[in-house]
Amino acid sequence: MEAQDAAVVDRESTKKVKWTLVGPGLVAAATAVGAADMVATMIAGQRYGYALLWAVIAGTIMKIVLVEGAGRYTLATGNTIFHGWSKLGKWTSWYFAPYIVIWGLVYGAAGMSGAGLAMAALFPGTNLTMWAILTGLLCFGLMWLGKYQLFEKLIAVLVGVMFVTVVGIAAISVPNLPEIAKGLVPTVPDGSFVYVLSIAGGVGGTITLAAYGYWLREKGWYSPKWMKVMRLDNTVAYIITGIFVVAMLILGAEMLYSANLTVADNDQGLVDLSQVLADRYGTVMSKVFLVGFLAAAVSSVLGVWNGVSLMFADYVGHLKKLPADHPHIRSGGRYYRAYLIWLTFPPMLLLLLGQPTGLIIAYGVLGALFMPFLGLTLLILLNSKMTPKRWRNGWLTNTLMGIISAAFLYLCITQVIGLF
């Protein structure tokens, strides 16, 4: 009788959550679309008009496939993604340990800088570093609590602000519909191939993709019965984020490309775009855009502070052979908070260098190193006995994951070569 009652509760809870828009997918998508992604997409519109619109859409599909794979592995096995990586051999730990330490230091400074730049633009004459540090401290305090529901609600509000402001302004700019239609046909203008891959990868793509499984666990979605819910959550979230990124491309094409204007090819370019909007539509519209820019930057900081801290805690838990439900490796636990401190305070020293743009570029390069790793390891995990047969990849998913992994491997190699 108790089993029947539990089954009824499970069905009712699943039915209730199935129609809940806000979930781990929206958290993952919003986290990974920050200042760097907004800049890259806007510059694509500035340089090529709508010619790379198809790449933005391809990037959305890429992330739906990869994040669904990470979520499917977690729900099908009951294990975290790092548990899967550890099964592949010690080399994954050797790769992951230095990566998460270096990446955290760079992103901590870059993420805070992006938010600080938006605040400094909203309040001219104020200090960018001051705003960056205040943003870091605020996000640190909120995430120190380790309350997933609070975190999810904050992300929902920020996504709403991002969507209404940026998509609304893009609609007001009266986009050229015939040119948009042409942009849906894949073309690669001269000199744009690496840019195509960067744009496709920019629709929410870094280490935070792998954090999706941890947010599923925090949400309480923990077994195959949540598979349909997870897939709906992931797809809807990335479609929403894809629309947001398309809106940034429209702004680059309509505000800059059509007017033959150029802005900085870095985070300062978003402030430059706000000035273009002010010249065309007035100061209010400029401020509205900056609020959207700020919401995107803060959502990324909050997401990384929470999700990557959970990944680090899980990594330490595996080293210490702690059980999966040990409080030290969950949200708000000892190791979660240790990485939260690493993300917040050492990077503040980097902020004193006064080079937020360089830090954001460095973060982008480090982020590129992770995507091939995620794609290739998912291919192995989801085609082996480490995943129950029912939930392994089909031929279509394998084809897409193979293409995605190859594309990001090429992009990674190109970016690294470009450093020398």
Contacts in CASP RR format, 6 or more apart in sequence:
PFRMAT RR
TARGET T0000
AUTHOR 0000-0000-0000
METHOD contacts of the structure
MODEL  1
MEAQDAAVVDRESTKKVKWTLVGPGLVAAATAVGAADMVATMIAGQRYGY
ALLWAVIAGTIMKIVLVEGAGRYTLATGNTIFHGWSKLGKWTSWYFAPYI
VIWGLVYGAAGMSGAGLAMAALFPGTNLTMWAILTGLLCFGLMWLGKYQL
FEKLIAVLVGVMFVTVVGIAAISVPNLPEIAKGLVPTVPDGSFVYVLSIA
GGVGGTITLAAYGYWLREKGWYSPKWMKVMRLDNTVAYIITGIFVVAMLI
LGAEMLYSANLTVADNDQGLVDLSQVLADRYGTVMSKVFLVGFLAAAVSS
VLGVWNGVSLMFADYVGHLKKLPADHPHIRSGGRYYRAYLIWLTFPPMLL
LLLGQPTGLIIAYGVLGALFMPFLGLTLLILLNSKMTPKRWRNGWLTNTL
MGIISAAFLYLCITQVIGLF
10 225 0 8 1.000
14 225 0 8 1.000
14 226 0 8 1.000
14 229 0 8 1.000
17 221 0 8 1.000
17 226 0 8 1.000
17 229 0 8 1.000
18 228 0 8 1.000
18 229 0 8 1.000
18 232 0 8 1.000
21 236 0 8 1.000
22 152 0 8 1.000
22 153 0 8 1.000
22 155 0 8 1.000
22 156 0 8 1.000
23 152 0 8 1.000
23 215 0 8 1.000
23 219 0 8 1.000
23 233 0 8 1.000
23 237 0 8 1.000
24 152 0 8 1.000
24 212 0 8 1.000
24 213 0 8 1.000
24 215 0 8 1.000
24 216 0 8 1.000
24 218 0 8 1.000
24 219 0 8 1.000
24 221 0 8 1.000
24 230 0 8 1.000
24 233 0 8 1.000
25 67 0 8 1.000
25 212 0 8 1.000
25 215 0 8 1.000
25 233 0 8 1.000
25 234 0 8 1.000
25 237 0 8 1.000
25 238 0 8 1.000
26 155 0 8 1.000
26 156 0 8 1.000
26 159 0 8 1.000
26 233 0 8 1.000
26 236 0 8 1.000
26 237 0 8 1.000
26 240 0 8 1.000
27 151 0 8 1.000
27 152 0 8 1.000
27 155 0 8 1.000
27 215 0 8 1.000
27 237 0 8 1.000
27 303 0 8 1.000
28 67 0 8 1.000
28 208 0 8 1.000
28 209 0 8 1.000
28 211 0 8 1.000
28 212 0 8 1.000
28 215 0 8 1.000
28 234 0 8 1.000
28 237 0 8 1.000
29 63 0 8 1.000
29 204 0 8 1.000
29 237 0 8 1.000
29 238 0 8 1.000
29 240 0 8 1.000
29 241 0 8 1.000
30 155 0 8 1.000
30 158 0 8 1.000
30 159 0 8 1.000
30 162 0 8 1.000
30 237 0 8 1.000
30 241 0 8 1.000
30 296 0 8 1.000
30 299 0 8 1.000
30 300 0 8 1.000
30 303 0 8 1.000
31 155 0 8 1.000
31 204 0 8 1.000
31 208 0 8 1.000
31 211 0 8 1.000
31 299 0 8 1.000
31 300 0 8 1.000
31 302 0 8 1.000
31 303 0 8 1.000
31 304 0 8 1.000
31 307 0 8 1.000
32 63 0 8 1.000
32 202 0 8 1.000
32 204 0 8 1.000
32 205 0 8 1.000
32 206 0 8 1.000
32 208 0 8 1.000
32 209 0 8 1.000
32 300 0 8 1.000
33 202 0 8 1.000
33 203 0 8 1.000
33 204 0 8 1.000
33 241 0 8 1.000
33 244 0 8 1.000
33 245 0 8 1.000
33 296 0 8 1.000
33 299 0 8 1.000
33 300 0 8 1.000
34 296 0 8 1.000
34 297 0 8 1.000
34 299 0 8 1.000
34 300 0 8 1.000
35 111 0 8 1.000
35 114 0 8 1.000
35 117 0 8 1.000
35 118 0 8 1.000
35 267 0 8 1.000
35 270 0 8 1.000
35 293 0 8 1.000
35 296 0 8 1.000
35 297 0 8 1.000
35 300 0 8 1.000
35 360 0 8 1.000
36 110 0 8 1.000
36 202 0 8 1.000
36 267 0 8 1.000
36 360 0 8 1.000
36 361 0 8 1.000
36 363 0 8 1.000
36 364 0 8 1.000
37 202 0 8 1.000
37 203 0 8 1.000
37 204 0 8 1.000
37 205 0 8 1.000
37 245 0 8 1.000
38 245 0 8 1.000
38 248 0 8 1.000
38 270 0 8 1.000
38 293 0 8 1.000
38 296 0 8 1.000
39 265 0 8 1.000
39 266 0 8 1.000
39 267 0 8 1.000
39 269 0 8 1.000
39 270 0 8 1.000
40 198 0 8 1.000
40 199 0 8 1.000
40 202 0 8 1.000
41 56 0 8 1.000
41 199 0 8 1.000
41 202 0 8 1.000
41 245 0 8 1.000
41 248 0 8 1.000
41 249 0 8 1.000
42 248 0 8 1.000
42 249 0 8 1.000
42 251 0 8 1.000
42 252 0 8 1.000
42 256 0 8 1.000
42 263 0 8 1.000
42 269 0 8 1.000
42 270 0 8 1.000
42 273 0 8 1.000
43 252 0 8 1.000
43 263 0 8 1.000
43 265 0 8 1.000
44 52 0 8 1.000
44 55 0 8 1.000
44 56 0 8 1.000
44 195 0 8 1.000
44 199 0 8 1.000
44 249 0 8 1.000
44 252 0 8 1.000
45 52 0 8 1.000
45 249 0 8 1.000
45 252 0 8 1.000
45 253 0 8 1.000
45 256 0 8 1.000
45 257 0 8 1.000
46 252 0 8 1.000
46 253 0 8 1.000
46 256 0 8 1.000
46 257 0 8 1.000
46 261 0 8 1.000
46 262 0 8 1.000
46 263 0 8 1.000
47 192 0 8 1.000
47 195 0 8 1.000
47 257 0 8 1.000
48 189 0 8 1.000
48 192 0 8 1.000
48 195 0 8 1.000
48 257 0 8 1.000
49 179 0 8 1.000
49 249 0 8 1.000
49 252 0 8 1.000
49 253 0 8 1.000
49 257 0 8 1.000
49 258 0 8 1.000
50 176 0 8 1.000
50 179 0 8 1.000
50 180 0 8 1.000
50 182 0 8 1.000
50 183 0 8 1.000
50 249 0 8 1.000
50 250 0 8 1.000
50 253 0 8 1.000
51 182 0 8 1.000
51 183 0 8 1.000
51 187 0 8 1.000
51 189 0 8 1.000
51 192 0 8 1.000
52 183 0 8 1.000
52 189 0 8 1.000
52 192 0 8 1.000
52 195 0 8 1.000
52 196 0 8 1.000
52 199 0 8 1.000
52 249 0 8 1.000
53 180 0 8 1.000
53 183 0 8 1.000
53 184 0 8 1.000
53 246 0 8 1.000
53 249 0 8 1.000
54 183 0 8 1.000
54 184 0 8 1.000
54 185 0 8 1.000
54 186 0 8 1.000
54 187 0 8 1.000
55 186 0 8 1.000
55 196 0 8 1.000
55 199 0 8 1.000
55 200 0 8 1.000
56 199 0 8 1.000
56 200 0 8 1.000
56 203 0 8 1.000
56 242 0 8 1.000
56 245 0 8 1.000
56 246 0 8 1.000
56 249 0 8 1.000
57 184 0 8 1.000
57 242 0 8 1.000
57 246 0 8 1.000
58 186 0 8 1.000
58 200 0 8 1.000
59 199 0 8 1.000
59 200 0 8 1.000
59 201 0 8 1.000
59 202 0 8 1.000
59 203 0 8 1.000
60 203 0 8 1.000
60 238 0 8 1.000
60 239 0 8 1.000
60 241 0 8 1.000
60 242 0 8 1.000
60 245 0 8 1.000
61 400 0 8 1.000
62 200 0 8 1.000
62 201 0 8 1.000
62 203 0 8 1.000
62 400 0 8 1.000
62 404 0 8 1.000
63 201 0 8 1.000
63 203 0 8 1.000
63 204 0 8 1.000
63 205 0 8 1.000
63 209 0 8 1.000
63 238 0 8 1.000
64 234 0 8 1.000
64 235 0 8 1.000
64 238 0 8 1.000
65 397 0 8 1.000
65 400 0 8 1.000
65 401 0 8 1.000
65 404 0 8 1.000
66 209 0 8 1.000
66 374 0 8 1.000
66 375 0 8 1.000
66 378 0 8 1.000
66 401 0 8 1.000
66 404 0 8 1.000
67 209 0 8 1.000
67 212 0 8 1.000
67 234 0 8 1.000
67 238 0 8 1.000
68 230 0 8 1.000
68 231 0 8 1.000
68 234 0 8 1.000
68 235 0 8 1.000
69 378 0 8 1.000
69 382 0 8 1.000
69 397 0 8 1.000
70 81 0 8 1.000
70 209 0 8 1.000
70 210 0 8 1.000
70 212 0 8 1.000
70 213 0 8 1.000
70 374 0 8 1.000
70 378 0 8 1.000
71 212 0 8 1.000
71 213 0 8 1.000
71 216 0 8 1.000
71 230 0 8 1.000
71 234 0 8 1.000
72 227 0 8 1.000
72 230 0 8 1.000
72 382 0 8 1.000
72 387 0 8 1.000
72 391 0 8 1.000
73 79 0 8 1.000
73 81 0 8 1.000
73 84 0 8 1.000
73 378 0 8 1.000
73 381 0 8 1.000
73 382 0 8 1.000
73 387 0 8 1.000
73 391 0 8 1.000
74 80 0 8 1.000
74 81 0 8 1.000
74 212 0 8 1.000
74 213 0 8 1.000
74 216 0 8 1.000
74 217 0 8 1.000
75 216 0 8 1.000
75 221 0 8 1.000
75 222 0 8 1.000
75 223 0 8 1.000
75 224 0 8 1.000
75 226 0 8 1.000
75 227 0 8 1.000
75 230 0 8 1.000
75 391 0 8 1.000
76 224 0 8 1.000
76 227 0 8 1.000
76 387 0 8 1.000
76 388 0 8 1.000
76 390 0 8 1.000
76 391 0 8 1.000
77 83 0 8 1.000
77 84 0 8 1.000
77 386 0 8 1.000
77 387 0 8 1.000
77 388 0 8 1.000
78 222 0 8 1.000
78 223 0 8 1.000
79 324 0 8 1.000
80 213 0 8 1.000
80 214 0 8 1.000
80 217 0 8 1.000
80 314 0 8 1.000
80 324 0 8 1.000
81 210 0 8 1.000
81 213 0 8 1.000
81 214 0 8 1.000
81 311 0 8 1.000
82 96 0 8 1.000
82 311 0 8 1.000
82 314 0 8 1.000
82 315 0 8 1.000
82 318 0 8 1.000
83 314 0 8 1.000
83 318 0 8 1.000
83 324 0 8 1.000
84 377 0 8 1.000
84 381 0 8 1.000
84 386 0 8 1.000
85 92 0 8 1.000
85 93 0 8 1.000
85 96 0 8 1.000
85 377 0 8 1.000
86 92 0 8 1.000
86 93 0 8 1.000
86 318 0 8 1.000
87 381 0 8 1.000
87 386 0 8 1.000
88 377 0 8 1.000
88 380 0 8 1.000
88 381 0 8 1.000
92 377 0 8 1.000
93 315 0 8 1.000
93 318 0 8 1.000
93 319 0 8 1.000
95 373 0 8 1.000
96 315 0 8 1.000
97 315 0 8 1.000
99 207 0 8 1.000
99 366 0 8 1.000
99 369 0 8 1.000
99 370 0 8 1.000
100 207 0 8 1.000
100 308 0 8 1.000
100 311 0 8 1.000
100 312 0 8 1.000
100 315 0 8 1.000
100 339 0 8 1.000
101 342 0 8 1.000
102 366 0 8 1.000
103 207 0 8 1.000
103 308 0 8 1.000
103 363 0 8 1.000
103 366 0 8 1.000
103 367 0 8 1.000
103 370 0 8 1.000
104 304 0 8 1.000
104 308 0 8 1.000
104 342 0 8 1.000
104 343 0 8 1.000
104 347 0 8 1.000
105 342 0 8 1.000
105 346 0 8 1.000
105 347 0 8 1.000
105 350 0 8 1.000
106 347 0 8 1.000
106 350 0 8 1.000
106 359 0 8 1.000
106 362 0 8 1.000
106 363 0 8 1.000
106 366 0 8 1.000
107 304 0 8 1.000
107 308 0 8 1.000
107 343 0 8 1.000
107 347 0 8 1.000
107 363 0 8 1.000
107 366 0 8 1.000
108 301 0 8 1.000
108 304 0 8 1.000
108 343 0 8 1.000
108 344 0 8 1.000
108 347 0 8 1.000
109 347 0 8 1.000
109 348 0 8 1.000
109 350 0 8 1.000
109 351 0 8 1.000
109 356 0 8 1.000
109 359 0 8 1.000
110 356 0 8 1.000
110 359 0 8 1.000
110 360 0 8 1.000
110 362 0 8 1.000
110 363 0 8 1.000
111 132 0 8 1.000
111 297 0 8 1.000
111 300 0 8 1.000
111 301 0 8 1.000
111 304 0 8 1.000
111 360 0 8 1.000
111 363 0 8 1.000
112 132 0 8 1.000
112 133 0 8 1.000
112 135 0 8 1.000
112 136 0 8 1.000
112 301 0 8 1.000
112 347 0 8 1.000
112 348 0 8 1.000
112 351 0 8 1.000
113 128 0 8 1.000
113 132 0 8 1.000
113 267 0 8 1.000
113 351 0 8 1.000
113 356 0 8 1.000
113 359 0 8 1.000
113 360 0 8 1.000
114 132 0 8 1.000
114 267 0 8 1.000
114 297 0 8 1.000
114 356 0 8 1.000
114 360 0 8 1.000
115 131 0 8 1.000
115 132 0 8 1.000
115 135 0 8 1.000
115 136 0 8 1.000
115 294 0 8 1.000
115 297 0 8 1.000
115 298 0 8 1.000
115 301 0 8 1.000
116 128 0 8 1.000
116 129 0 8 1.000
116 131 0 8 1.000
116 132 0 8 1.000
116 135 0 8 1.000
116 297 0 8 1.000
116 356 0 8 1.000
117 128 0 8 1.000
117 131 0 8 1.000
117 132 0 8 1.000
117 267 0 8 1.000
117 268 0 8 1.000
117 270 0 8 1.000
117 271 0 8 1.000
117 297 0 8 1.000
117 356 0 8 1.000
118 270 0 8 1.000
118 290 0 8 1.000
118 292 0 8 1.000
118 293 0 8 1.000
118 294 0 8 1.000
118 297 0 8 1.000
119 126 0 8 1.000
119 128 0 8 1.000
119 131 0 8 1.000
119 134 0 8 1.000
119 135 0 8 1.000
119 294 0 8 1.000
120 126 0 8 1.000
120 127 0 8 1.000
120 128 0 8 1.000
120 131 0 8 1.000
121 270 0 8 1.000
121 271 0 8 1.000
121 274 0 8 1.000
121 290 0 8 1.000
121 293 0 8 1.000
122 287 0 8 1.000
122 290 0 8 1.000
122 291 0 8 1.000
122 294 0 8 1.000
128 356 0 8 1.000
129 351 0 8 1.000
129 352 0 8 1.000
129 354 0 8 1.000
132 348 0 8 1.000
132 351 0 8 1.000
132 356 0 8 1.000
133 348 0 8 1.000
133 351 0 8 1.000
135 297 0 8 1.000
135 298 0 8 1.000
135 301 0 8 1.000
136 301 0 8 1.000
136 344 0 8 1.000
136 348 0 8 1.000
137 344 0 8 1.000
139 298 0 8 1.000
139 301 0 8 1.000
139 302 0 8 1.000
139 305 0 8 1.000
139 344 0 8 1.000
140 305 0 8 1.000
140 340 0 8 1.000
140 341 0 8 1.000
140 343 0 8 1.000
140 344 0 8 1.000
142 150 0 8 1.000
142 151 0 8 1.000
142 154 0 8 1.000
142 302 0 8 1.000
143 151 0 8 1.000
143 302 0 8 1.000
143 305 0 8 1.000
143 306 0 8 1.000
143 309 0 8 1.000
143 340 0 8 1.000
144 332 0 8 1.000
144 337 0 8 1.000
144 340 0 8 1.000
145 332 0 8 1.000
146 306 0 8 1.000
146 331 0 8 1.000
146 332 0 8 1.000
146 333 0 8 1.000
146 336 0 8 1.000
147 331 0 8 1.000
148 215 0 8 1.000
148 218 0 8 1.000
148 219 0 8 1.000
148 306 0 8 1.000
148 331 0 8 1.000
151 302 0 8 1.000
151 303 0 8 1.000
151 306 0 8 1.000
152 219 0 8 1.000
154 302 0 8 1.000
155 299 0 8 1.000
155 302 0 8 1.000
155 303 0 8 1.000
158 295 0 8 1.000
158 296 0 8 1.000
158 298 0 8 1.000
158 299 0 8 1.000
158 302 0 8 1.000
159 240 0 8 1.000
159 295 0 8 1.000
159 299 0 8 1.000
160 295 0 8 1.000
161 291 0 8 1.000
161 292 0 8 1.000
161 295 0 8 1.000
162 244 0 8 1.000
162 292 0 8 1.000
162 295 0 8 1.000
162 296 0 8 1.000
162 299 0 8 1.000
163 240 0 8 1.000
163 243 0 8 1.000
163 244 0 8 1.000
165 288 0 8 1.000
165 289 0 8 1.000
165 291 0 8 1.000
165 292 0 8 1.000
165 295 0 8 1.000
166 244 0 8 1.000
166 247 0 8 1.000
166 248 0 8 1.000
166 251 0 8 1.000
166 289 0 8 1.000
166 292 0 8 1.000
166 296 0 8 1.000
167 243 0 8 1.000
167 244 0 8 1.000
167 247 0 8 1.000
168 247 0 8 1.000
169 247 0 8 1.000
169 251 0 8 1.000
169 277 0 8 1.000
169 285 0 8 1.000
169 288 0 8 1.000
169 289 0 8 1.000
170 246 0 8 1.000
170 247 0 8 1.000
170 248 0 8 1.000
170 250 0 8 1.000
170 251 0 8 1.000
170 254 0 8 1.000
171 247 0 8 1.000
172 281 0 8 1.000
172 285 0 8 1.000
173 250 0 8 1.000
173 251 0 8 1.000
173 254 0 8 1.000
173 255 0 8 1.000
174 254 0 8 1.000
175 250 0 8 1.000
175 253 0 8 1.000
175 254 0 8 1.000
176 253 0 8 1.000
176 254 0 8 1.000
176 258 0 8 1.000
179 253 0 8 1.000
180 250 0 8 1.000
188 196 0 8 1.000
194 411 0 8 1.000
194 414 0 8 1.000
197 407 0 8 1.000
197 408 0 8 1.000
197 410 0 8 1.000
197 411 0 8 1.000
197 414 0 8 1.000
198 411 0 8 1.000
200 407 0 8 1.000
201 371 0 8 1.000
201 408 0 8 1.000
201 411 0 8 1.000
202 245 0 8 1.000
203 238 0 8 1.000
203 241 0 8 1.000
203 242 0 8 1.000
203 245 0 8 1.000
204 241 0 8 1.000
205 367 0 8 1.000
205 371 0 8 1.000
206 364 0 8 1.000
206 367 0 8 1.000
206 370 0 8 1.000
206 371 0 8 1.000
207 308 0 8 1.000
207 311 0 8 1.000
207 367 0 8 1.000
207 370 0 8 1.000
208 303 0 8 1.000
208 304 0 8 1.000
208 307 0 8 1.000
208 308 0 8 1.000
209 371 0 8 1.000
209 374 0 8 1.000
210 311 0 8 1.000
210 370 0 8 1.000
210 374 0 8 1.000
211 303 0 8 1.000
211 307 0 8 1.000
211 308 0 8 1.000
211 310 0 8 1.000
211 311 0 8 1.000
212 234 0 8 1.000
214 307 0 8 1.000
214 310 0 8 1.000
214 311 0 8 1.000
214 314 0 8 1.000
215 307 0 8 1.000
215 310 0 8 1.000
216 222 0 8 1.000
216 226 0 8 1.000
216 230 0 8 1.000
218 310 0 8 1.000
218 330 0 8 1.000
218 331 0 8 1.000
221 229 0 8 1.000
221 230 0 8 1.000
224 390 0 8 1.000
224 391 0 8 1.000
227 391 0 8 1.000
251 273 0 8 1.000
252 273 0 8 1.000
255 261 0 8 1.000
255 273 0 8 1.000
255 276 0 8 1.000
255 277 0 8 1.000
255 280 0 8 1.000
256 262 0 8 1.000
256 263 0 8 1.000
256 273 0 8 1.000
256 276 0 8 1.000
259 276 0 8 1.000
261 276 0 8 1.000
263 269 0 8 1.000
263 272 0 8 1.000
263 273 0 8 1.000
263 276 0 8 1.000
264 272 0 8 1.000
266 357 0 8 1.000
266 358 0 8 1.000
266 360 0 8 1.000
266 361 0 8 1.000
267 356 0 8 1.000
267 357 0 8 1.000
267 360 0 8 1.000
268 357 0 8 1.000
270 290 0 8 1.000
270 293 0 8 1.000
271 290 0 8 1.000
273 289 0 8 1.000
274 286 0 8 1.000
274 287 0 8 1.000
274 289 0 8 1.000
274 290 0 8 1.000
274 293 0 8 1.000
275 286 0 8 1.000
277 285 0 8 1.000
277 286 0 8 1.000
277 289 0 8 1.000
278 285 0 8 1.000
278 286 0 8 1.000
304 343 0 8 1.000
305 340 0 8 1.000
305 343 0 8 1.000
305 344 0 8 1.000
306 331 0 8 1.000
308 339 0 8 1.000
308 343 0 8 1.000
309 336 0 8 1.000
309 337 0 8 1.000
309 339 0 8 1.000
309 340 0 8 1.000
309 343 0 8 1.000
310 330 0 8 1.000
310 331 0 8 1.000
310 336 0 8 1.000
312 335 0 8 1.000
312 336 0 8 1.000
312 338 0 8 1.000
312 339 0 8 1.000
313 328 0 8 1.000
313 329 0 8 1.000
313 330 0 8 1.000
313 333 0 8 1.000
313 334 0 8 1.000
313 335 0 8 1.000
313 336 0 8 1.000
313 338 0 8 1.000
313 339 0 8 1.000
314 329 0 8 1.000
316 329 0 8 1.000
316 335 0 8 1.000
316 338 0 8 1.000
317 326 0 8 1.000
317 328 0 8 1.000
317 329 0 8 1.000
317 335 0 8 1.000
322 328 0 8 1.000
322 329 0 8 1.000
327 333 0 8 1.000
328 334 0 8 1.000
328 335 0 8 1.000
329 335 0 8 1.000
329 336 0 8 1.000
330 336 0 8 1.000
350 359 0 8 1.000
353 359 0 8 1.000
365 415 0 8 1.000
365 416 0 8 1.000
365 419 0 8 1.000
368 408 0 8 1.000
368 411 0 8 1.000
368 412 0 8 1.000
368 415 0 8 1.000
369 412 0 8 1.000
369 416 0 8 1.000
371 408 0 8 1.000
371 411 0 8 1.000
371 412 0 8 1.000
372 405 0 8 1.000
372 408 0 8 1.000
372 409 0 8 1.000
372 412 0 8 1.000
375 401 0 8 1.000
375 402 0 8 1.000
375 404 0 8 1.000
375 405 0 8 1.000
375 408 0 8 1.000
376 405 0 8 1.000
376 409 0 8 1.000
378 401 0 8 1.000
379 393 0 8 1.000
379 398 0 8 1.000
379 401 0 8 1.000
379 402 0 8 1.000
379 405 0 8 1.000
380 386 0 8 1.000
381 387 0 8 1.000
382 391 0 8 1.000
382 392 0 8 1.000
382 393 0 8 1.000
382 397 0 8 1.000
382 401 0 8 1.000
383 392 0 8 1.000
383 393 0 8 1.000
383 398 0 8 1.000
384 392 0 8 1.000
393 401 0 8 1.000
END
